[in-house]
Amino acid sequence: METGGNSLPSGPDGVKRKVSYFYDPEVGNYYYGQGHPMKPHRIRMTHALLAHYGLLQHMQVFKPVPARDKVLCRFHADDYVAFLKSITPETQQDQLRQLKRFNVGEDCPVFDGLYSFCQTYAGGSVGGAVKLNHKVCDIAVNWSGGLHHAKKCEASGFCYVNDIVLSILELLKHYERVLYVDIDIHHGDGVEEAFYTTDRVMTVSFHKFGDYFPGTGDIRDIGYGKGKYYSLNVPLDDGIDDESYHFLFKPIMGKVMEVFKPGAVVLQCGADSLSGDRLGCFNLSIKGHAECVRYMRSFNVPLLLLGGGGYTIRNVARCWCYETGVALGMEVDDKMPQHEYYEYFGPDYTLHVAPSNMENKNTHQMLEEIQGKLLDYLSRLQHAPSVQFQERPPDTELPEADEDREDKDERRDPDSDMEVDDERKPIPSRVKRETVESEIKDTEVNVDSTRGLEKAAAAEATSAKALDIGSLKIEEPGVKLEETSKQNDQMLP
């Protein structure tokens, strides 16, 4: 495998993938508030680029079905979901105690349409998982998702509902093992915590570590009980560049795929790991970031691509546009087409931006030590753990009734259930298609059972408990969570 991020595959992986893309035209209207770095408007900017590069014509485009309360409660606590549903900017002063309890107010503000926003981005991720389960597509994309910090009973780091955990729970209905990979600059703590003691979900997070939010993700945090060695953390320092990143990413993920053999992969593509991010301190190029997508795509396993962080929004849109092209196997022009947000991309009006000359504090010795330690952890894993036979939870129906549109002529794609807010006239394609169109081999493993997902923990034993979340039976081992400053003692899968 090449180590750079400068080209798309032209060999055995140069095959067409069927891609389902989820987008709600209203998502760009949600507003966290003045001065807040999280701007959902970046999703609309990404969509505009996809439209004007002609990429939408090569995907099934779906408007996500909003996730209902019962779907959110498969992971989140009932009272937390009820709080998100009821709170408004006008009523928040009357619920100060609840705001503090659920960590809502500063980093995670109350804004107009908050619950609808959560339903929309979670609906896209769960909808993508459903499409993968039913083999409607090979890759599903939801750039509005990837909010990896949300906990069972608590908002965190601009994240309210953990759409990633919900989508993984959906995938576990069909796949024995699901792999979660996180290339956001921040540690994927909410997802790791949810699956910390199960061997059915492996979590691998590449992130800045040391005096940086959320402060978790030490290389020594490897899972607990049956989940030991099924949580991997790759702690990085400021200024990491493409070459250094791939020196770790490719050997580690190659070994994970060999040993864990996931039936499906969820890749969180947080763009705050790019050079020049408003809140970040890494030095990845867009091609270098996208090389991680290309590499995971090359295994030809059902793949769910999600968004995440990213706070220099013109670069977020650039990155996710380019990575959509990678998912499709299409190379897009660097010269940007004219579109409604064109002025954001001056003065060069190009898709790619050069990394900075910042110092890379990740020495080669440090990288070799990290790689060696993680590969050693992986060598201790049981290859492809089996799953105990149980009755499988009922499938989420496909197609869902709410997705249907009576007038099929209004659809951009014959298989699409979504009306998009762009003009219906064809847009000249500015992409170069890969030439190899060989059929994709089916590497999926269907199962008739789901085993218990156990609770994240790191303390002494107490009596065993069982918790039923949605349609998944979750058996909790005899452990209790350590006390933290943030009411983190709630029961987790």
N, C-alpha and C positions, 0 to 999 in steps of 0.2 A: 504493500500500500504506500502511496506517496504520502509525505508528511505535510505538504503544504495545502493551502486552501484555494489553490488557483484554478482548479479545473473540476468539471463534473466528470463522472465516470464514463468511459468510452468502451470499456471491456464488457465482461459478463453482466455487470450491473446496469449497463446502458439500456434498460427496458422501461417501457411505459408503465406507470402506476395509475390506477384509478383513484382520484382524489375527491373527497367530499369536503367542502369548505362551508363553515358556518359564520353567518354575519347578520346582525340586526341593524338596519339603518338608523335606529334610534340610539345606538350605543354611544355615539359621539356627543350626544346632548347632555349626558350626565356630567356633573361638575362637582369636584370635591371641595372647591372653595378657593378664594383668592390666595395666591402664593403657594398652594399645595402642589408638590411636584408630580403627583399622579394625575395624569390627564387622559381620560378615555377618548378624547378627540384624536389621539394617535391611531386608534383603530380605524376611524373614518379616513384618515390620511393614508393608512396602509391600503385600505380598500380602494381608494381612488387610484393609487399607483397600480394595483392589480388590474383595475378596469382599463386603464389607459395603456398599459403594457400588453393588453390583450390576453391576460392569463385567466380571467374568469371564464372565457370561452372554452377552456380546456378542463374545467372542473364542474362537478355537480355543486350548485350553490343552494344552500338551505338557510332559511330563517329559523333560528333555534326556537324550539318550544320551551317557554319559560318553565323552569323547574318548580314543581309544586312543593308544598310544605312537606308532604310525606317523603319526597325524594331527598330534600335537604336534611330531613331527620334520620335518614339512614346512617348519617355520621354525627350531625350536630344535635345538641340537646334540644328538646321540645321548647323549653322556656327561653332559650337563646334565640331560636327561630321566631318564636312568638314576639319577642322583643324587637328583633329586626323588622318584623312585619308592622309593628304598631308605632315605632318611634318616628317622629317627624321633627324638622327644625323648630316648629311651633311648640311642640310638647316636650322637648328635651329638658327644659329647665325644671319640669315637674318630675323628672325621673333621674335625678342626679345619682342616686344610689345605684340604680340599674346601670347607668352609664359607666360608673366606676367598676361595677361587678363584671361587666362584659368588655371592659377595656375599649369603650367607644367614646370618642370626644376629641382627641388631639390628632395623632397620626391617622386615626380612623374616624373621621368626622361624620356627623349626621348631615345628610344633604337630601335635597328633593329627589324622590324616586329611588332612594337607597335600596329598598327591598326589590323593586323591579329590576334594578341593575344587577343585584345578586342572582335573581332568577334567570336573567338573560345570559350572563356569562356562565353560570353553572349549567343552564340548559344546553348551551353549545357544546360543552365538554362531555356531559352525559350523552347528548345526542350523537356525538362523534363516536363514543364507545359503543352505543347501540348499533350504529352503522357498521362498525368493525365486527361486532358480534355476529351480525347477520350477513357478513361478507358482501355488503353493498359496495365497499371500497377497500383499497389497500392502505390508504393513508387518509386520516381525518385531520382537519385543521380548524382550530378555534383560537384566533389571536387575542380574543378578549378574555380568555381563561388563563390558567397558570398561576392563580393567586395562592401561593404555597405556604403562607405563614398562618392562615386561619386555623384555630384550634376548635375542639369539640364545643366548648362553651365560651369562646373568647375571640374577639377580633384582634388582629396583630399586623403591623407592618403594611398598612393600606389594604389589608385583605379581610373580608368579612365572612365569606363562605368558602370553604376549601373545595373548589370544583375538581381538583386533581384527585383527592381522596374519593369523592363521589364517583368519578369516572373509573377509577381503579376498581371500586366495589362492583360497578357494572360489568367491567371486563372479567372479573373473577367468576361471574356466572358461567362463562364459556371457556375460560383458559385456566389451566392448572396453576400457572405461574405468570406473573406480570412484573416487568422491570420498569422502574421509574428512574429517569436520568434528569439531572437538574444542572443547567449551565448558566443560570442566573448568578450574579456576583454574590448574592446573599444565600446563606444556607437554607435549604428546603426543610426547615424544622418541623412545620406542621405535618407534612407528609411522612417524614421519618418517624415522628412520634406516633402517628396513627398505626403504623405497621412495624413497630420496633421489635415485636416478639413473634412475628410470623415468618415462616420460611416460604410462604407463597408469594410474597412481594419483596423484591430486593430494591433498595433505594441507594442511589449513587449520586452524591452531590459534590460539584466542583465549585469552590467558593472562597472568597476572601475570609481569612480567619485571623483574629487578634484585634481586640478593641474595635469591633465592627458589628453592627446589627446583624442577626439577633444574639450574637455572642456564643452560639452553639456550633457544633460540627467539628469537634476535635477528631483527629485521626484515630484516637483510641475509642471513640464511640462506635461500636460495631454491632449493636443489637443485643438482645437478651433472650435467654431460654432457647426455644426452638429457632428464634430469630438471630442467634449469635452468628456473626459474619455475614448476615444478610442486610446490614446497613453499612455502607462504605462512605467515608468522608475524605475529601481531597482538599486539605487546607492550603491556600495559596496566599502569596504576598503581593504587594503593589506592583503594578507595571508589567504583569505577565503578558508575553506576546504570543503570536500564533505558534511559532516553533516550539516554545516551551510548553504551551497548553497541549498541543498534539502529542508531545513526547510522553505526557501522562495519559491523555484521553484515549488514544488508540490502543496501546497495550492493555490498559485496564479494562476498557469496554470490550475489547476482543476476547479477553479472558473471561469476563462476566458472561458474554454470550455463549462461549464454549461450555462453561461449567453450569450456569443456571438454566440455559435453554428456555428462555421465556416464550410463552405463546403470543404475547403482545408486549409492545414497548410504549411507554408514555414519556415523551421528551419535552421538558419545560425549557423554552428558548428565551428566557429573560434577557433582554437586550441591554441591561445596565452593565454587563461585562464588556461592552464595546469601549473602545478608546473614546475619550471625550464625553463620557456620560456625566450628567449633572451631579449624580450622587455616587458614581462609581470611581474606581481607581485602577482598573485594568487597562490593557493596551491592545485588545484584540481588534483586528480588522473585520469588516463584514464578511469577507470571504473566509477568514479564519474561523469566525463564529459559525458560519454556514457549513464549514467542513465537518463539524460535529453532526449536523443534520444529515449531510451526505453519507458520512460513515455509518450512522445508525440505519439509514435507508438501505445501505448496501447489503444488509443481512436478510432483506426481503421477509421481514416479520411484520404483521399488522402494526401500524405506527400511528399514534395520536400525537400531533404537534400542538403545543399550547404556548401562549404568550407568557407574560410575567412582568418583571420589572423593566425599566427603560424610561429615562427621564429627560433625555435630549431628544425630543419627539421626532424631529426630522430624521435622525439616525435610526430610531426605532422603526419608522415606516420604511426606510431604505432596507433595513435588515430583514424585516419580515416579508417584504416584497421579494427580495432575492431568495429567501429561504423557501417561499412558496414555489418559485421557479425550480429550486433544487428538488423539492418534493415531486414536482411534475416531470423532472428530467429535462428542463428547458433552461438554456442560458439567456439571460436578458441583457439588453444593451446597457452600457454604462451611461450613455447619453439619455437624459430623462425626457420623456414626452411632455408636451404642454398639458397641463391639467389645472384643476381649480386651486390646488395648493402649491403651484409651481414656485411661487415667490419664497416659500419656506426653504428652498434648496439652493438659493444663490450663495455666492456668486458663480459657482461652477456648474450648477444644475446637472450634476452627475449622481449616479446611484452609489458609487463607492467613494469613501473618504480615506485619506492616508492616515495611518496610525501616527501618534506623536513620537517625540524623541525622549519620552520619560524613561527614567531608570528602571530596569527590570531587577527587582530585589529578589527574584527567585533564582538562586544560584544553581548551577548544574548539579553540584553535590546534593543540595537540598532536594531537587527534583528526583534524583536517583534514589535517595533515601525514602521519599514518599512512594515512588513507584515500587521499590523493593518490598516495603512493608505491606502495601495493599495487595500485591501479587502473592505475598506469603499468606495473608488472610484468605485469599481466594483459593489457595492450594489446600486449605483445611476444610473446604466446603464439600458436603456430600453432593455428588453430581446429580443435577435435576431431581430434587426431592419429589417423592411420590405423594399422592393425595389420597387420604382415606375416603372410601366410598360413602357417600351420603346422598340423600335426595337433593337435587339441584333446585335452587330458588327459581321461581317462575321468570320467564324472559320478559323484558320490557317490550311491549308490542311495537311492531314496525309494519307499515308506517303508522305513526300516531295520527289520530283523527285531526288534531289541530293544525297539522302541517299541510293538509290538503287545500288546494285552491281549485275552485270550480272552473275557471277559465284558464286552460292549459296554455293558451296562446300568450298569456302574460308572462310565462316563465322564460328565463334566459336559456335554460338547459332543459331538454325534454325530460330528464329525470329529476329536475329540481323542483322543490316545493316552495321556493322563495321568490318573491318579487324584490329586485334590487332597485336602489334609488338612483341609478345612473340611467342615462339615455339608452334606449333599446337598440339604436343603430349599431351595426357592427363596427368594432374599432380595429383598425389595421394592426396585425400582430407585429410586435417588435421583439420576437423571441426566435431563438434557433432551436429546433427540436432535435433530440437525439435520434440517431438513425436506426438503432437496434430496437425492434419491436417484438422480441421474443416473448412467449407466454411466461407468466409468473407462476412459479411452482408454489403449491399450497403447503406452507410450513406450519399451519395452525394446528393446535391440539385441542379438540373439544373434550369436555369432561361432563360427567353426569352428576358431579358433586362439587360442593364447596366445603372446605374444612374451616374450622373456627379460626378467626383472626384474633390473635391475643393482644392484650393490653400492653402498651409501652410501660416499662417500669425499671426501677433500679434500687430496690430496697428489700427489706426482710419479708418473709412469708407471712400471709394471713390466710383466712379461709377462702377457698375458691368460690368465685361467683360466675354467673352466666348472664349475658346481656344480649337481647335480640334487637339488632338494628336493621330496620326494614325487613328484607327477606333473607338476610344473612345471619346465621347463628354465630355469635362471637363468644368464644369461651375465654374467660379471663383466668390466667394462672394465679396462684396464691401469692400475690405481691401487692404492695401499695406504693403509690408515687411519693417521691420526696416532696417535702413542703417547699414551695417557692414563693417569691414575693407576689406572684400573679395568680393566685387561686388556680394552680395547675394540678389540683388533686382530683379532678373529675375523671370518671371512667372513660378510657379511650379504647378503640379497637386494638 
